[in-house]
Amino acid sequence: MSTDLSTTAASIARLSLHDPNNFHIQHSQTLHRLTLLQHWAIPAGSRLLELGCGQGDCTTVLASAVGEQGSVVAVDPADLDYGSPYTLSQAQSHISQSPLGHRITWIQQSPLDYLSSLPPTFDAAILAHSLWYFSSPAVILSTFRAVRQHSKRLLLAEWGLVATHPSAQPHVLAALAQAALECRKPGESSDSNVRTVLGPKRLRELAVEAGWKVEREEYVQTGEGLLDGRWEVAAVLDGGFEEEVRRVVRDERERAVVLAAKDACEMSVRGVERVRSMDVWVASFV
């Protein structure tokens, strides 16, 4: 990690709503997004569309990168009271009051609904750690197709289902366990971080099917400070996960599959001093 990149991350991270006593959490999230940005090569002055912006962890980095002549339209369909420890409303409002706020337009709408009424005006569309929130592969494909009508480039970053470091393997298994449960909850609304799991191969196939051409793709190992792996593993090992499995999954064989994924995650943690986050797939399409 370069000192300059860490310093830049600290400066941008302070613009987001965070707990001053745990600033390292926000700093690590921002530093990770800056690392992604290095692979995307976004020029200053760009007009960007971010789909699945959430609390704005990537939005601030994008707004910093485009400079005074650029702009970011940040779209998320979630209710404004969604999110923890800060809601989308709290986090986005805080960023709007920052020096970067005038470069950002927040939109509370589904990506497809927003794209349906737009002219082709964006230099790039970004989906950073938001693809697993989509309800199905079909919706992702439709979104990729719609984006192609409005943007010159498609920039993606998602968990890669790869654990170069052995301590990241529990994160991979936790994601698969959550997905195994989610896909067995038809008709139920979800607030899970993992709703549709697709690895890089499947996401690439969807992008190509939508008419995009691969420009560049690679895997990035995450730093120890990025806590997503620990959070997802904790969610699966919490007693409430198994209770939900037994309540929601009626078929005993299907229930066994989900619980086996949970058990595999639990076993993989043994001997691991500190759970790390899995590798991230970063790609650009034209």
N, C-alpha and C positions, 0 to 999 in steps of 0.2 A: 504494500500500500504506500503510495507516494505521500510525502508530507503535504505537498501542494493540494492534492485531491482531498485529503483529510481536512485541511484548513477550509477549503471551499465548501465541503460538506457541512462543516460546523457552522459556517456563516449562513448557509441556506436553511439548515435544520432549525436554527433559532427563530426563523420566521413562521414555523409551524407551531401549532398548539402542542405543548409538551409539559411533562412533569420536570421541573428544574432539578429535582433530586435524582432523576433517572434520565438525564439528557443523553447518555450513551445509547439508549434505545432509539431515539429519534435520529441521532447522528449516524448510527449504523444503517438505518433504513434509507436515509438520504445518500449516504456514501454508496450504497448498493445501486441506487438509481443513477448516480453519476457514473458508475462503472458501466451500466447498460448504455448510457448516452455515448460513451466513447466508442462503442461498437456500431452505433447508428449514424454517427457523423451528420448531425443536424446543423445546417448553416444558420448563422445569425440572420434575423429578419424573416424567418420562416413563419408561416401560418399553420398551426398545428391543431389537430383534432385528437383529443384523448378520450377513449371510450372505456368506462369503468374506472373513473378517477378516484372514487372513494373519498377518503379524508384529505387527499391531495399530496401524498408522499412523493409521487412522481411529478405532479403538476408544478410544484415549486421549482423542481430541477429543470423542467422543460421551459418554464417561464424565464428562468435565469438564462438559459441557453439561447433563446431567441432574441434577447436584447430589446432595446426600446422600440425598434421598428417591427418587432414580431408580435405574435399573439397566440394564445392557447384557448381553445374552446374545450372545456372539461365537462364530460357528460357522464351521469350515473343515474340509474333508475331507482335506486334504493330510497326509502323514506328518509327524510332529513333527520329523524330521530334514531336512525340506525347507526350502530357503531359503538365501540368501547375501546378505551376508557372515555373517548370523546365522540360525540355524534357527528354525522356529516355536517349538520348545520353549524355546530360549534367550531369544528375544524376549518370548514370552508370560509366562514365569516371572519375568523381570525386571520387567515391568509389574505383575505380581501382587504384587510386593514394594513397589510404590510407593504413595503416598497414595491413588491411584485404584483400587488393586487390589481392594478389597472391594466395589466397585460392578460388577465384571466377572466373568462366569462363562464360562469357555472350554469349548467343545464340539468334540471332534474327530469329526465325522460329516458325511455328505453332507446338504445342506440338505433334500432331500426326505425322507430317513430321519428326520431330526430333527423336521420338521414333521408327520410322520404320526402322532405320538403326543402332540400338544400341544392344550391347550384354547385358545380365542381370547383371548389375554391381553396382546397387545402394542399399544402406541399407534402404533408405526411400525416397518416393516422396511426396512433399509438395505442396498443393494448398491452399494458405491463402488469402482469400478475392479476389479470381480470378474467381470463378466458375460462378458468375453472368455475367461475360464478354463473356462467351461462347455463340455461336450463337443458340444452341438448346440443349434440353436434349439428343438427339441422339448423338451429338458430345461429350457430357460429358460421356455418356456410352461407346462410342468407346475409349475415352481417358482412362477411368478407366480400360478397358480391356487391352489396350496396356501397361499401366503402370504395370499391373500384370505380364507381361512378363519380366520386367526389374528391379523390385524393390521388396524388402521383405516386406515393409510396405507402407501403404497409409495414409497420415496424412492430414486432412481437417480442415479448419476453414472458416466459412461463417456466414453472418448475419442470425440470427435465426428466424426472423419474430415474435419475442417475446419482449414485453416491460414490464419487471418487474417494472421498474420505469415509472410512468404515463407520465413523460416528454419525454419519448422515443417513445410514440405512434405516434407522427407525422412522425418520421423517417420510421416506418413500412408503414404508409399510403403513404408516398412519394415514397418509393420503389415500391409499388404496382401500383401507378399511372404511374410511368415511364415505368414499365413493360407492363402495359396496352397499352401504346402508342407504345412501341418498337415492340410488337408482331403484330402490324397492319402496319408495314413498310416493307413488303416483297420486297426483291431486293434492298433495300437502304442500303448503308454503314452506320455504326453507330459509334459515338464516345461517346455514353452514358456509364455511369458507371453501368447501370442496363439494361441488354439486355435479359437475361433469368433468371427469378426468380424461384428458387426452394427452398422450405423449407427443414429442416433437414430430415423429413420423406421421402421425394422424393429422396433426395440425398443418404440417407441410402439405399433405395430400389435399386437405380442404382448401387451403389457399390456392394451390395450383388448379383445383377444380373450379374455383371461383374466377380464374383467369389471371392470377398473379404469377410472376416468374421469380424464382429464388435469386436474390442478389448476393446474399451472404448469410451464413449461419454458423454458430459455434456454441460451445458450452463454457460457462463461467462458474468456477468454484466460488462459493460464498465465504465471507469472513466469519470468524467465530462470534462476532458481535451481533449477527443477524439471528434473531430469536424465533423466527417463524417455525423452525423445526421443533423446538421445545414446546411451543404453544400447541401445535397440532398433535404432537405425541401426548401431551397432557390431556387434551380433549378426548382422545381415544381411550386413554387409561383411566379416565374419570369414571366412577361408578355409574354416572348418568348415561354414559354411552351404551353400556350393556343393557341397562333398563330400557332404553329407547329401542334397542334391537329387539328385545323380547316383546315389547308392546306393539311395534310396527310390523315386524316381519312374521307373517303367519305361517308360511310354509316351513316345516322343520329343516328341510335340506337347505333352503336358502338362508335360514337363520344360522345354520351351521357354517356356511361359507363366510358370512359376515363375522361371526365370532372367531372363526379360525384366523381371519385377517387381523382381528384385534389381538388374539393370542400371539400371533407371529410378531406383531409390533412389540408386545410386552416382553417376549423372550429376547428380542433383538437389543433391548435396552440394557440387559444384564451385561455387566462388564464394561459398559460405556460410561466413562467419567462425566462427559458433557455432550449431550445431543447437539449435533450441528444441523444446519439446513442443507438440503440436497443441492446439487448443481442446478444451474439455470440455463435454459436454452434461449439464445438471443438470435433473432433473425430479421432480415430486411428483405422485402419483396418490391418489385417494380411492375 
